[in-house]
Amino acid sequence: PLLGPMGGPADATVIRGVLGRPRGISIGIGLKHHLGPIHPFEMAVGGIVEAISNCIASGADPERIALLDNFCWGDCRRPDSLGTLVEACRGCYEAAIALRAPFVSGKDSLNNVFTWKDDAGVTKEQSIPPTLLATAIGQINDVNLCVSSDFKKNSNRIAVVGVSTTELGGSHLSVIRRVTGGDVPKVDFEKCKEVFRNIYRLNQQRLLASCHDLSDGGLGVALAEMAIGGGLGATVDLAKIPFHDLQKTLKHDDLIDLLKVAFAETPGRFLIEVNEQDAAAVESTLGSVPWSWIGHVTENNVLTICCGDHSIISQTSVVTLATAWRKQSNTQTSGTN
């Protein structure tokens, strides 16, 4: 689960099947459980895209992906609970067909209901929220081509691949109550497939120093995770990120738009790190795919985010980010005991 000199979060696990042979498999997972109660269809397709993205970020072939599902649901005798299950199943079907990724196995755990009596002796019930965990299994022809998500070298360039949208419904920002309401991000299968193919091409040409998919927390969190893993800093410009539904020029004092750009969770996007000498080849390979250079890796162990000439986050220590991240992870783990 952890990679890089400082132990940052990895995308997928890669296993070499037979010692002495270069072939391997990658295993990635996707979980969009915050969307379950509000949009079970997008929870399913978003989780599947995240699982596949994890495999592709590590080097898997997007044409050779298989899937597993893990349904955890409440009382399916209730029409609303059964309805969310039907929508999630529809999402699984449509994602598998569109992405040509068959389901080869799975499991379900239905009717997870806790029943108790309150102080007045009245029987109460509580169902778990509808939750789908997606697992992707990808094939890798040569494990020597696999890349990890941690930043590798000072002055390397950083790019975001894939077009971003501005929906924040069900995002981590909504979970921590920085925003409320709004639409959830929708999966565009054709755009996802195009991005998947191009990330794989870059990988096969050895043009990626590191690669990380954008999921929970969007670009801001992915950037911090890459910095934490590599123990290196970065400087990025939010104004350079390609957005298709931000109708006006991004302004440094427009907090809502800055939050949308930094933390939107549009599925099917990647952050890549590229050696300077490979920049021209990357530009040629990506072609018309929505993408942009947004910054570079630094050796000063700090994260700087700007909007044009204006600083948004200035000189934030990667050590501080790592400490906060590990503290949160420990808190979540201890809370489950």
N, C-alpha and C positions, 0 to 999 in steps of 0.2 A: 503493500500500500504506500510505501514511502520510497522516494528516489532522490538522487542528487547528494552532493556533499553535506548539505544541511538537512536532508530528510524532508523534502516537500511532498505533497500528495501526487501520486502517480495516476495515470489514466487507466491503464489496463495491466493485467498480468500476462506475461509472455512465457510460454513453456516450449522448450525444444523437445519434439516427440522422441527422436532417436539420437543418442549421442553419436557424434561424428557426421551427422547429416544436418544441413542448414535449415530444413523446414521446421516450422513451429506453428503453434496456435496462440491466439490472444483471447483473453476473456475480459469483457467489460460489462459494467452494469449501468442501468439508468433508472432513476427513481424521481418522479415528479409528484410525490404524494400530496403536496400542498394544493394541487389542482383537483384532487379526487372529489371533494365535496362540491366544487363549483363547476368543473368541466371534465368529467371522467374520460371523454373521448380524447381531449388534448393531453390529459395525464398519460393515457396509453401511448399515443403516437409520440409525444414528447419524450417519454421514458425510453422508447425503442430507439429513437434518433440519438438520444444521449448515449445509450449502450453501444450502438454502432460507431458513433463518433469517438468514443474511448478507444475502440479497437483500431480505427483508422488512424487516429493520432499517434498510435504506437507503431503503425506500419502494416496493418492488415489490408488485404485486397477487398475493396467494397463489393466486388462481384462474387465473393465467396464468403458470405456471412450467413450464419444460422442463428436462430433465436430460441429462447426459452421464456416462458411466462411463469409468474408466481403471483396468483391472486390471493389477497387477504381481504375478506369482506365481512360485513355485518349480517343482519337478519335478512336473508333473501326472500322470506315470505312477505316482507313489506314491499308494496309496489314501488316506492321511491328507491329502495335499496336494490331491488331487482332491475329497475330501470338504469341505475348507474352501472350495474354489471353488464347489461346489454350494450350500453354505449362504449364501455371499455373493450368489450369483445369486438365490437364494430371497428374500433380504432386499431386493434391488433390485426384484424383482417386487412384493413385498407393499407396499413403500413407494410405488412408482409408482401402484399401484392405489388404495391408501388415501388418498394425498395428491393424487390426480388430476393427477399430474405425469409426462407421458410422456417416455421416453427417445427422443431424436431422433438421437443418434449416440454414439460412444464408441470405445474402442480397448482392445486387450489386449496385454500383453507377458508371455507364459508361458514356462515352463521356464528361468527365470533361475537357472542353477546354475553355481557355480564348482568346477572340478575341478583337483586338484593331487596331487602325490606327496609324502609326508612323507620324513623322513631315512632311513627304512627301506625306501623304495621302494613303500610301500603307497598305493594310489590312494584319495584322500579326496574327498568332495563336500560342498558347503555350498549350500543353497538360500536365497534371500531369504525373509523372512517374508511371508505373504499380506497384500497391501496393496491397498485400493481407494480411489482418489481420486474424489470425486463433485463434479461441477460443475453449478451451477444457473444458468439464464438466466431472468430475470424481466422482465416488461413494466411500464413506468412511463408512465402517461398524462401526467403533468406533472412534469418534472425539477425544477421550482421547489419542489416539495414534498419533495424528498429531504432527509434529515437525515444527519448524521455522528455519530460515536461520542464525540467529545470534549466534556467539560463546557463549558458556555457562560457561566454567570453565577452569581455569589455569591448564596446564599439560595434558589436554585431547589431544588425538592423532588426526591427520588430514590425510585423505587419499583421493586420486582421484580414481574414479571408471569409467572405460571406457578407451578405447585406443584412443590416440590423433594422429592427422595427422598434417602436417606442411603447409597446404595451407593458404595463407593470402589474397587471392583475395576477395574483397568485405567486408573485415573485418573492425573493427573500426580503426585499424592501417592505413588502406588505406584511410578511410574517413578523418583522420587527416593528411594524406599525409606523413606518416613515411615510407610507402612502396608503390610501384606502380605495377600494373599488377598482373600476377600470376593467378593460378587456384583458384576457389572457393571451400570450403570444401563440400564434398559429403556426403549424408546421406546413411548409411549402415543399412537397416531396421532390418536385423537379429541381428546385434550387439546391436542395440538400444533395441530391445525386450529383449535380454538376460540381459542387464544392468537394464532395467525397472523392470524385474521380481526380480532381486536380491536386488535392492533398496527396493522394496516392502517387500521382506522377512525380511530384516534387520529391517524395520519399524515394522512389525508385531511381531517381537521378542523383541521389545523395546531396540534395540541396537544402535539407532541413538540419539545423543545429539542434533545435528543440521544437516541440509542437504540443499544444494544449487545447482541448476543446473548451468552449464557453458554455457553462451550464449554470448552476446555482450562483447567484451574485453577478453573473454576466462578466463583462470585460474587466471591471475593477478587481473582482475577486480572482479571476484567472491570472491577471497580471501579478497580483500579490503572491499567489501560489508559485508561479514560476520564479519569482525573485527569492522567495523563502527557500525553495529547493536548491537553487544555485548559489545562494549567499551573495548575490550580486544585485545592484540596483537597476533602475530603468527610468527613462524620461519619455513620456508619451504626450501626444497632443490630441485631445478629444475632438477638436474641430476637423481632424482629418479622417475620422471614422465614417465610412459610407452608410448613410441612412436613407431609406427610400420614402419615409413619411414624415420627416422633419421639414416642414414647409418653409421655414425661415432660417437665416444664418444663425448658427449657435452663438449665443452671447455668454460671456463669462459670468454675468450677474443674474442669469436666469436659472435659478436653482432647480426647478422642475425639469427643464430640458437637460441640464447637466446630469441629473439623476437618471433620466431616461437613457442618455448616451452611455453613461458609465456602468449602469447596473441592469439594463434590459436583458432579458434571458431568451432572446430569439434563438430557437434551435438551429443546429447545423452550421455553426461558426467555429473558427479556430484562430488562435494566436500562434504565429510562427516566428522563430528566430532564425536569421539567415546571416551567414558570413558575408562581409562586404564584397568580396570577390565573386560571390555567387548571385548578387542582386540582379544583374542583367539577365541571367538565365532564368531566375524566378519570375521576373517580369514577363519574359517571353513565354514561359510555360503557362502562367495564369491567364494571360490574354484578356478576354472580355469578362471573365468571372469578376463579380463585385469584390474588390479588395483595395487595400491602401497601405502604404508605409505610414506608420503612426509614431515611430520613435526609435530608440536605440538602447542597448544595454550599457550600464555604467559600472565602474569598479568602486564607486564610493559608498556602496551598501545603503543607498537611500532611494526611495521612490518619489518621483516628482511627476505630477499630472498637471498639465496646463490646458488652456483653451486659447489658442493663438498666442498672443504675447502676454496673456494674463495667467498667473499661477493659481491653481485650484487647490492642489495638495503639494506643499513645499517641504522638501527635505525630511520626509517621513522615514525613519530608520527601518530597514528590513528586519533587524533584530526585534524592534517593537512590534512589528506585524507578526513575526513568528511567535513571540511570547503570547500575544493576544489570541492567535489561532490555536496554539497548543493548550492554553488555559481554557478556551471554549470547548475544545475537543475533550479535555479531561472532565469538564463540568457535565457535558452531555453523557459521557460514559458512566460517571459516578451516579448520575441521576437515574440510570436504568437498573441499578443494583437493588 
